[in-house]
Amino acid sequence: MIVLITICIFISIGTNCNHRCSVRRDRKGFGVARWIEKKLEERRHRVYFIDPMELDLPLLDRMYKEMVSPSEKFVELRDKIKNAEGYIPVTPEYNRSTSGVLKNTLDYFLEEYYFKPSAIVSYSPGMFAGINAAQQLRLIFAELGSPSIPCSLAIPRVHKVFDENGHLIDESYDKRVSKFLDEFEWYVNALTTQRSKGTPY
Ligand SMILES: Cc1cc2nc3c(=O)[nH]c(=O)nc-3n(C[C@H](O)[C@H](O)[C@H](O)COP(=O)(O)O)c2cc1C
């Protein structure tokens, strides 16, 4: 039996080769994130797809909990993050780190993530698959109280794994993502069970 898991996928905003952020299909990460979303839905999970490009949040001034009268956009985002049982950030690598816009989105919240696991997906056009960004995200999610599962899904040469429309062309990834999501589900179920018994704080 698969327990219904509500999962947030955080995608990055793209600065693509042409620096045309408004052209959604040019973001390599968009196809990767949509593919993960599909895989989760095939497992009957509910997915909240969080796209900073659509959200268009300002640079952080106040965290959500410090806002006197948060706009509807922030309330909705907060509810999604609060209600989720796990998180999957999908990150590119920019200058050996994750995307600044992804981090800006994450930083608005804190307690909302507590005691729920994260599972990191990274990609790059080169052979290192964005592993530096993934390592940075491990630190960030640890600080957010959302420990990352040991396995991560690192996708090198992303342009050879997904076509220009974001469709998977390297079918070996179907097997890899299955193992990755099996492990994530295990941690989500384990921490959900423990949270139901209470949390230390
Ligand atoms: C400012 C900038 C810095 C980058 N730094 C790195 C890097 O450190 N390592 C890397 O593998 N790729 C780097 N890249 C290449 C990106 O990983 C590549 O453009 C990727 O497709 C970005 O993801 P996106 O298409 O989803 O926006 C960089 C790209 C930009 C625009």
PDBQT file of the ligand as one rigid body, heavy atoms in Angstrom, charges set to zero:
ROOT
HETATM    1  C1  LIG A 301      25.627  32.317 -13.887  1.00  0.00    +0.000 C 
HETATM    2  C2  LIG A 301      25.814  30.872 -14.255  1.00  0.00    +0.000 A 
HETATM    3  C3  LIG A 301      26.718  30.106 -13.554  1.00  0.00    +0.000 A 
HETATM    4  C4  LIG A 301      26.887  28.751 -13.860  1.00  0.00    +0.000 A 
HETATM    5  N1  LIG A 301      27.730  28.010 -13.095  1.00  0.00    +0.000 NA
HETATM    6  C5  LIG A 301      27.828  26.693 -13.326  1.00  0.00    +0.000 A 
HETATM    7  C6  LIG A 301      28.616  25.870 -12.464  1.00  0.00    +0.000 A 
HETATM    8  O1  LIG A 301      29.243  26.337 -11.519  1.00  0.00    +0.000 OA
HETATM    9  N2  LIG A 301      28.664  24.544 -12.721  1.00  0.00    +0.000 N 
HETATM   10  C7  LIG A 301      27.961  23.976 -13.762  1.00  0.00    +0.000 A 
HETATM   11  O2  LIG A 301      28.032  22.754 -13.937  1.00  0.00    +0.000 OA
HETATM   12  N3  LIG A 301      27.197  24.723 -14.600  1.00  0.00    +0.000 NA
HETATM   13  C8  LIG A 301      27.115  26.065 -14.403  1.00  0.00    +0.000 A 
HETATM   14  N4  LIG A 301      26.318  26.836 -15.227  1.00  0.00    +0.000 N 
HETATM   15  C9  LIG A 301      25.590  26.201 -16.328  1.00  0.00    +0.000 C 
HETATM   16  C10 LIG A 301      24.156  25.867 -15.876  1.00  0.00    +0.000 C 
HETATM   17  O3  LIG A 301      24.205  24.767 -14.993  1.00  0.00    +0.000 OA
HETATM   18  C11 LIG A 301      23.281  25.523 -17.084  1.00  0.00    +0.000 C 
HETATM   19  O4  LIG A 301      23.108  26.710 -17.829  1.00  0.00    +0.000 OA
HETATM   20  C12 LIG A 301      21.941  24.943 -16.697  1.00  0.00    +0.000 C 
HETATM   21  O5  LIG A 301      21.256  24.562 -17.884  1.00  0.00    +0.000 OA
HETATM   22  C13 LIG A 301      21.112  25.916 -15.878  1.00  0.00    +0.000 C 
HETATM   23  O6  LIG A 301      19.864  25.358 -15.549  1.00  0.00    +0.000 OA
HETATM   24  P1  LIG A 301      18.513  25.896 -16.242  1.00  0.00    +0.000 P 
HETATM   25  O7  LIG A 301      18.651  25.661 -17.742  1.00  0.00    +0.000 OA
HETATM   26  O8  LIG A 301      17.412  25.057 -15.639  1.00  0.00    +0.000 OA
HETATM   27  O9  LIG A 301      18.394  27.341 -15.911  1.00  0.00    +0.000 OA
HETATM   28  C14 LIG A 301      26.150  28.178 -14.938  1.00  0.00    +0.000 A 
HETATM   29  C15 LIG A 301      25.253  28.982 -15.658  1.00  0.00    +0.000 A 
HETATM   30  C16 LIG A 301      25.082  30.295 -15.337  1.00  0.00    +0.000 A 
HETATM   31  C17 LIG A 301      24.093  31.120 -16.121  1.00  0.00    +0.000 C 
ENDROOT
TORSDOF 0
